Amino acid sequence: MSLAALSAQTIDGHVCSIDAEGKHIPLPGAVVYFSDTRQAVSANSEGVFRIKRTPSVKTAWLVASYLGFENDSVLVEGDGQVEFALVESGAQLIGATVMARQRGTYFSRMAPQKVEVISKAGLMKMACCNLSESFENSATVTVGFTDAVSGAKQVQLLGLSGIYSQMLDENIPTMRGLAGAFGWSYTPGPWLESIQISKGASSVLNGYESVSGQINLEFKQPHNSDQLFVNLYGDESQRFEANLTAAGKIAPKLYAGLLLHASTENAEHDSNRDGFMDTPKTKLINAYNRWYYENPELRLESRTGLRFLYETREGGQHSGMANHLYKSGIENKNFNISNKTGFSVGQREGQSLGIINSFTYHRQDSDFGMKYFGGSQSSYYGNILFSSHIANTSHKYTVGASLAYDNYETNYSDRLPSNDTPLTSLNRTETVPGIFAQYTYSYLEKFMLILGARSDYNSRYGWLFTPRANLKYNFTDNVIARVSAGRGYRSPDAIADNIGLMASSRNFDAAAIKGLGVEKAWNYGGNLTFYLPFYGDRKITLSADYFRTDFQNQMVADMERNPRNIFFYDLAGKSYANAWQIDLSFEAFEGFDIFAAFRYNDAKITLSDGAAKYLLEKPLTSRYRGLLNLSYATRFKKWVVDFTAQLNGPARLPSMNGYSTDRRESPVFPVYFAQLTKNTKRFDVYLGCENIFDFRQNDPIINPQNPFADDFDSSIIWGPLMGRRIYAGIRLRIGEL
């Protein structure tokens, strides 16, 4: 039930439902009536209605009703506009259950930005053991290893490293600083409800750190999840995982949820026989306790989470080596507690106050041969938001204030005789108070404009001003255009951002790290989405977009000036990334979905030795990527077959001879995936294969026989390190369905 304060005698409105893609579907013929009279009207073919009220009675409940949907009510105090979004009742009609089949990947029709949604169905297309393995069906995000020793993963969005994408845990910033180095492996896929990937300038409400876009994670909720869900996974490389989620109502207005994860990989694989394990041995324990409180009388809801993580990684040379000298030992501990509380303020519909608090402690200790990097990060994030509207709900605004605090106590050392860097403190503290405002104008579903700005004072870098704008216009119901522009900032963390470079003999200039400036960039671009008639009521979704990121300052990690060192310095020239992408999706026939995409990147950065500047293609950035996903489900999804093919384009390899004009590139290579799933009401079994044709980068390490030599390097990674992997698993659901 929703509340509205509307003032006049004529009510105009719209009745619709919302499908899995976020599209508003009109409900023609829906009945709208006042609860205390027989006065009623029917919505037209577009779901639009107009009803008049006798002025002798000031307030009354207006009700919308449609067969197969729950009724909804609005308290009317005069005239104005109102929109009903009815929810399917789920009732069985004539012995048949109405079921909707959720697509694995789709694009939101309503969002003002280009938002790609990976749904729960999409997360089940492959094993998706963790977040880093959840993007194999996405052309937008690319995932790869940072090095051939630690097993750390990195992503790329719009031709840029994932450090320029703001990570959100249900709109709370997460995976920042030390936690970002290995954080892509810390979110189990079975915990997730969906992943939303938005490109380009985003909302100012969550801070200034988004440069290329945002990736928001939606977890299973305590109040609408399975009472008990179990997922067990194992593969031929002896990687085993167990996930358990439980949820239930423990008081009239209080729900609790528990998400548990444990995984281990203890085998030593060396497929190319270079003496180094292909992936490290790992052990991970992850627990997430969630609480949800809702009080309709007070118009209040609150969400609280407590999360703990402990992980160990052991990589490097395996036990079969005679000398068995080079070892990598990594330990991570993470604790987070957060709360989001929102409640209605005043009598206006949609007028609310939201308060967010989050505290994170992360401890990392990492040894790479004779190098060490580690320490702790203590972070606090607070945000208070007030939302309301001007005159009517077409003009909305949100204002608020935020506070971010980060305290890093970290150290770096290098005991290699040729480097001999003693334990060096890299401590720093940042305090960032800020204020922001965002205005949204919308006209039905045809037009939406969002203008936002925030001003923050960073204790290290001074005042930072962040303007952003997003516009969406529906030329027709089947042609949608979006444009966006905005600025983003980021505090660099040289070693954590480039953790893969630790797995080399290169010397780091620790003194230069301390003097780096804030990273800042403009991002702008646009998108056109077409919904083209196919046959019957099916449509083809065709989407094309272009985004450009221009850096005004950037931390440069220069590994090409000479092969013995890593030079960190502020940008002294141009750095930009252009990204073009086209996506095509449709249902060819009942149960058979096709999704195809192609992305092209043009990313360049200026490297400098102080005397000259060189604008070069960004190394280890794939120039293009093609994707094809075929998914077939029998009736009621009793059997599901998924097949994915990737074509990965070449990437420039960094020069080992200074800023050489000699061009070395990685090869073009395909990777294939397949999975077969048998579903029942409560029990699923799946069998799959990753990297079906066993493609891998055969020699990812330079001079592996002499890991303490000056030229040892395992950070030049452009392809898969593991070959074919066959896996199997089960899913079990207990409780009401």
N, C-alpha and C positions, 0 to 999 in steps of 0.2 A: 504494500500500500504506500502511495506517495502523497505528499502534501504540497499544495500550491496555493498561493494567494493571488487570485485573479480578480480584476476589478472592472466589471461592466455587465451588460445584459446579453451580449452576443458572444458565444464561445466558438472559435474556429479551432480545428485540430486535425490530428492525423492518427490513424491506428495502424500499427505494423507489428511484425515480429522481427527478430534478429537471428540470422542464420550463423553457422559455424565460422563463416568468413567475415562476420561483422556487418554484413549487408542488411539494410532495413528492407523487409519484404512487406508491401502493402497488404492489408487484409480487407478486400472489398466485401461490402455487405455486413461488416461488423456493426453491431447494434450499440448505440450510445444513448444513455438515458439518465435522467435524474432519479435518484433512489426513492425520493418521497412523492413522486408523481408518476403518471403514465406517459409523460411527455418523452418521446424517443425519436431518433432519426437513424438512418442507415448510412454508412460510409460509402462513397462512390468507388469506382473501379480503381482509383489511386489511393484508397484508404482515407480520403479527406472527408471531413464532415463539418457542418455548421448547425448549431442548436441555439435557440433563444430561451431566455429565462424570464419568467414573470417577475418584475421588479419588486413586488410586495414582500418577497422572501429574499433576504440578503445572501445567506450562505446555504449551500447544499452539496451533497456528494454527487459527482458525475461519474457514471460507471460505463466501462467498455466491456462488451461481451462478444465472444466469437467461439464457434463450435470447435472443441478440441483444445481450447486454451483457457488458462485461468483468468477470471475477471480481474480488472484493475480499477481502482477508484481514485479520484482526485477531489479534494475539498475546494469548492469554487466560491469565490467572494467577488462576484462581478463578472466583467468580460475579460477577454484576452485570448491567448493561444495555449494549447496544451497538446502534448504528444503522449500517446499510450504505446508502450512496448510490451506486448503480451507474451507470456511464457507458456509453452506447450504444457498441457496438464499431464501428459504421459498416460492417460487412461486407455484401456484396451477397448477397442470398438469392434463389435461383432467378432470377437475371438481373435482379432489380429492386433499386433502391437505396431504402432507407427515408429519406425526407426530412421534416424538420419545417419549417413555415412560421412564421417569427418575426413577431410583431405589431409594428407601428411604435411603439405606445404601450400600456403596460399598467401595472397596479398590483401591486406585490409582495405576495404572500399571506403571506410569512414575516416580513417586517419589522415590528417593533413600532410603527413610525411609518407615517403615510400617505406612501408613497413612489411617485412616478410615474416610470416608467422610459421614456426615449426611446431605443429600441434603434438598432442600425445600420440596420435596415430603415426605421425612422422617420426617420432622418437623410437617407435617400435619397428620401423622399417629395417633397422639394423640393430646390432646389440646395444650401441650407444651406452657403453659402460660408464662413461663420464662425459663431461661437457665438451672436451676437446674432440671426442669421437661422435659428436651429434651434428656435425656440419657436412658430412659426406654427401648428403643430398642437396646441398646448397651451393649455388655458384657464387653467391655473394661473399661468403667467408671461406678462406683457405686456411688449412691447418698443416703445420709441419714441425719437425724437430728442430731445436736450436743447436744441437750438437749430437755427436755420436757416443757420448759417455753418460750424461745425466738423465736422459729420457725426458727432459723438459720440452713442453710443446709451446708453440707460438702460433698466433692467428694473424691473418691479414685481411683488412677491409678497405676497399677503395684504393688498393695498391699501397697501403701503409701498414706498418706493424700494428698489432692489436693493442699496444700501449696507448694508441691515439683514439681508441674506441672506449667510451665510458661503460664500465660494467655495472649493472644494477641488480640488486637482489630485491625484487618487488619494489622498485623505485628508490632503494637505498643504495648509495655508492658502495661498491665492494671490490675486492681483488685489486687493491692499490698498494704501491710500494713493494715491500718484501713479499707480500702474499701473491703478487702478480707473477713472480718468477716461475712458480710451479702451479699456480692457482687454477689453470685450465683443466687440471686432472682432479680437482678437489670437489667437484659437484657431480654426484652420481646421476646418470640419466634417469633411472627409475624413480628418483625423487621429484622429477620435474613434471609440471602440467603442460608447459609450453615455453618456447623461446621466441622473443620478439626482436627482430633485427631492424633497426631504423637507420637509414643512410642520411648523411649530411647534417646540417644544423638542426639541433633538437631543442627541446624546451629549456629555458633558463632556470626552471624550478629546482633542478637537481645539481646545480653548480656550473662551473665554467670549464670542466675538464673534457667535455666531449669535443673532439676535433673532427673526426671522420664519421661519427655516428654513435649509436648506443646499442647495447645488447642487454635486454632486460629478461631476467629469469623469473618465471612464475612457478612456485613450488606447490605441491599438493597441500590443500587446505584442511585443517582439522574438522571443519563443519560440513564438508561435502566430498570426502574421500572414502575409499573402501575401509571398512572396519579393520581389516588386516590384509596386507598385500605382501607377498614374498616373491622375490626374483633371485634365482640361482643361475650362475654362469660358469662355464669352464671351456677351455680351448686346448688345442694340441701342444701349445707352448707352455702348458702347466700354469696358466693364469686362472685363478679362481676368485669368484666374487659372490658375495651374498648381500642382498638388500632386503630390508624389512621396513614397511611403513604401517603404522597403526593409528587409528583416529576414533574418537568417540565423544559423546556428550557426557560430561561428568557432573553437571549441575544444570538447572533450568536455562541459564543464559551463558554457560561456559563450556567450551569444547577444548580438547587437548589432542595433540598429535605427536607421534614419535617416529623419527626417520633414522634408521641405523644402516651402516655400511661397513663391511670388512672385506678386504681383498689382499691377495698375496700373489707374487710371481717369484718363484725361488729357483727356477732352472737357469743354467748358464748356456746361452745360445751364442754360437760364433759361426754363422753360416758362411762367411767369406774367409774364415780362418786367418784373421789378422791378429789374433791373440786377445782382442777386446770383445767383451760381451756386446751383442747387438742392442740389447736393452738392459737396464739395470735390474737387479733383484729388488723388489719393493714389498713393503708391508704398510697398510693404511687402515686406520680406524677413524670413522667419521660418525658423529651423532648430532642430531638436530631435534630439539624439543620445542614444539610450537603450541601457543595458546591463543584462543580466539574468544573474545567476550562481546556479546551483543545485548544491548538494552534498548528495545524499541521505545519504551516509555520516556527514557532520557534522550532518545535519538542519538545514541552513542555506540561506537564499536571500537574495539582495541585488539591489536595483534602483538604478541610478544614472542620472541624467539631466543633460544640459547643454543649455541653451537660450539662443539669441540672437535678438534682434529689432531691426529698424531700420525706422522709418516716418516719412514726411513727408506733411503735408497742407497744401494751399494752397486757401483758400476766400475768400469775400468777393465784391466786385464783379468782374465778368468783364472781359476785355480789350476788349470792344466799347463799354464806357462811355467817354465823352469824357474825363472827369476821372480815373476809374479809381483812386480814392483809397483806399477802405477795403479792406484786405487782412488775411487771417488766415493766419499761417504757424505750423505746429506740427511739432515734431520730437520723436520718442520713441525712446529706446534702452533695451533691457532685456537683462540677463544673469542667468541663474539656474543654480545647480548644486545638486543634491539627491541624497540617498541614503537609502534605506530598507533596513535589514538586520534580519532576524528569524531566530531559531534556537530549537530546542527545548531545554528545560532540564529535567534530571531524567528520570525514567521515566514520569511521568504523561502520558497522552494529552492534548493540548491545552495543556500547560504550556509557555509560551514567553516569550522576551524580545525586544522590538522596539526598535530605535533609529532615530530619524529626525533628519536634519540637512538644512537648506536655507538657502542664502544667495542673496539677490536684490539686484541693483543696478539702479535705474531712474533715467534722466535724462530730464527733460521741459523743453522750452522752447516757450512758446506766446505768440504775439502776436495780439491781437484789436484791430485798428485801432491805437489809441494806448494800449492796455492790454497789460501783460506779466505773465505768471505762469510761474515755472519754477524749476528747481533739481534736486536729486538726493535719492534715498532709498536708504539702505543698510539692509537688514533681514536678521536671522538668526532662524531658528526651529529649536529643538531639542526633541525629545520622547523620553522613554524609558518604555516600558510593560512591565509584567510581568503575564502572564495565567495563571491557573490555575483550579482548582475545589475546592470543599469537599465531601468525602465522595464525591460522584459528579458527573457532568457536568450535572446539573440545577441545581447551584449554582455559578455561575462568577463570577469577579471579576477586575478589572483595576485595578492601582494604578500610579502613575507620577509623573513630574515633568517640567516643561517650562520652557523659557526662550525668551522673545520679546524681540527688541531691534530698535528702529527709530530711525534717525537721519535727520532731515529737515533739509536745508539749502536752503530755498526763499525766494523773494523775490517781491514784488508791487509794481507801480507803475501809475499812471494819469496819462498826460500830457495828458488833456483839460483845456483851460483852466478849465472850470467845476469840475473835481475837483482837479487838480494834486496828486496823491499821489506823493511821491518814492519811489525804490526803498526798500522797507521789508522788513526781514528777518522771516521767520516761522519761524525755526529752532526745532526742538524735538527732544528725545531722550527716548525711553521705554524703560525696561528692566522686564520683567515676568517674574519667576520665579514658578512656581506648582506646586502639588501637587494630585493628584486621585485619586479612587477611584470605581469603578463596580461595582455588584453586579447580576447577572442570574440570575433564577430562571425556569426553563422546565419545563413539564410536558407531555411529548410535543409535539404541535403545538397543544394546546388553550389553553395559558395561558403568557404571558410577562410578566415584570415586570422593569423596569430602573430602578434607583435610582442616581443619581450626584451627586457634589458635587465642587467644586474651590475652592481658595482661592489667590488670586493677589495679589501685591503689585506695584502699578503705581507706578513712581517719580514719576509726576505726580499720581496720584489716590488713592494709598494702597491699603488692603486692599479686595479685591473678592471677595465670596463668591457662588458660583454653584451653586444646587441645581437638579436637573432629574429628572423622572420620566416614564417611558413604560410603558403597560400595554396588552397585547393579549389579548383573550379570544375564543375561538371558541365561540359558542353551539352551532353545529353546523358541519359541514364547509362549509356554504354561507352562514353568517352570522358575520361577524367584526366585533368592536368594538375600537376603539382610543381611548385618551385620553392626553393629555400635558399637562405643565405645567412651567414652568421660567423662569429669569431669564437675561438676556443683557446684555452691556455692549459699548460701542464708543467708541473715541477719535475725536472728530469731526475732520475735515479740511475746513474750511469751503469753501475755493475748489475743491479737487479734487472734493469731493462735489457741488458746484453749478457745474461747469465751464461749463454753458450760460449762466449769468448773466454770464459774461465778455463774451459777444457782445451787449452793451448799453452804453448810456451811463451806467448807474447807478453811483453812487459806493459803494465798499466801505469799511466801517469796520474798518480793519486792526487798530486797537488792541483792538477788541472781540473779534476772532478769537482773540487770544492768551489771553483770560481765560475761554474756554468750559470748562464742566465735562464730566465723562464722561457719555455717554448710557447710560441704563439702563432696562430695560423687563421686564415679565412677559408671557409668552405662554402661553395655555392653550386647549385645544380638544379636539375629538374627531371620530371618523369611524366610520361604519357602512358596511360593504361586504356586498352580497348577491350570491350566484351563483345565479341563478334558472334553472330548467329551461326550455329553449326548445323544441327538438325534436331527436330523435335523441340524440346525445351532446353537442350544443351547449348552451351556457349564456349567459345574459345577465348581464353584470357591471354592477351598479348601485351607485354609491358616493355618499354624501352626507357632507359635513363642515362644521364650523363652527370658526373660530379667532378669538380676540380677542387683541390686543396692547395693553397698557396701559403708557404711558411714565411713569416716575417723574421722569426728566429727558430732555430732547431738545434738540439744537441746532435753533433756529428760524432759518430764512432768510426774513425778513419783507420781501416786496417790495410790500406793500399799504399800509404806513403813509404813504408818499408815492411818487410815480413816479420820483423822482430818486435814490433811495438803496436800498441793501440793508442791512438791519439784522440783525446776528447776535446772538442772545442765548439764554440758557438758558430753558427752558420755565417759564412762570409761570402754570400752570393745568393743564387736562386736555389730553391728546393720546391718542387711541386709534384703533384700526382693527378693525372687525368684517368678517369675510369668510365668506360662505356659498358653497358650490359643490356641484353635483350632476353626476355623470358617468355616461354610459351607453355600453356598448360590447358588440358581439356580432358573430358571423359569421352573416349572413343566409342565405347558402348558400356552397357551396364556393368559396373564393377571393374572396368579397365581404365586406369588413369595414366596419362602421359605428361611428363614434365621435362622440358628441354630448356637449356639456357646456354648463353655464350657471353663471356666477359673479356674485355681487352683493357690492359693497363699500360699507361705511359708514365713512368715515375722516374724523376731525375733529381740529383742532388749535387751540390757544388762541394768538391773536396779541395783543400788548399794546403800547401806546404809553407805558407807565409809569404812566399815570393810570387807565386802564380796560382791561378784558380782553374779548376777543371770541372765543367758541368758534365757529369757522367750518369748513365743509366743506373738506377739504384740496384745494387747487387742483390742476388738471391731473391728477386721479385719476378715471379712468373709473368710473362708478357700476356698470356691469354689462358683461358680455361673454358672447356666445353663440358657440358653435363647432360646426361640423359637418364631419366628415371622412369621405369615401367613398373606399374603396380596393378596386380589383378587380385580381386577378392571375390570368392563365390558368395552366393546368397547367404545373408546373415553372417558373413565373414568367417565361415567355418574353416576355410582354407585361404591363406593369403600368400602370394608370391611377389617378391620384390627383386628387381634387378637394377643396378646402377652402373653406368659407365662414365668415367672421367677421362678427359683428354687434357693433359697439362702441358702448357707451352714452355718454350725455353726461357731461361733466366741467365742474366750475365753473371759470370763468376768473378769474384774479386781478383784483381791482379796481384801477383806475387813479386812483381818487378817494378814497383813504383807505379806512377800514374801512366801505365803503358797504354798505347793505342791498340796493342794486340788484343783482339776480342776472343774471349773464351766463353762458351755457352754450355749450359746443360742440355741434354737431348730432350726432344719431345717424347712423352711417354704416356700410355694409357694405364688406368687401374680399373679393375672390375670388382663388383660386389654382388652377392646374391643371398637371399634368405627365404626360407620356407617356414610358414607358421601354421600350426593347427590350433584353432581356438575352440574352446567349449565355454559353457556358461561361467565356470569358475576356474578352469585350468587350461593353460596354454603351453604348448611345446614348440620351440623354434630351433632350427638348424641353419647355419649360414657359413659363408666363406668370404673372407676379405682378401683382396689382392689375388684373385683367382689364378692368374697366369704367372704369379711368383716374380713380379718385377721388383728390383731393388737397386739402390745405389751401391755398387759392388765395393768401391774403395773410398769410403767416406772419411778416412783418417789419413792425413799426410804423415809419413814416417812412423807408423805404429810400432816398428821394431825398436825404436829409440825414443820412448815417450818423454825423456828429459832433455832431448836435443833441442837446439834453438829453433828448428823448423817444424817441430811437432804441432799439429793443428787438427782438431776434430770438429771445427765449427763451420766448415764449408758444406752445408747440407742442402740439397735441392730435391731429394726424392725419398722414397720409403727406405727405412733401415731394416724392417722385418719383411720377410717374404709372405708366402701364402699362409693364411691362418684359418683353420676350420674350427668352428665353435658350436656350442649347443647350450640351451638353457630352458628353464621352465618358469612360468608365472602362475601364482596361485592367489585367488581372491576369496576371502571369507567375510561373510556379513551380508547385509541387505544389498540387493542389486536393483 
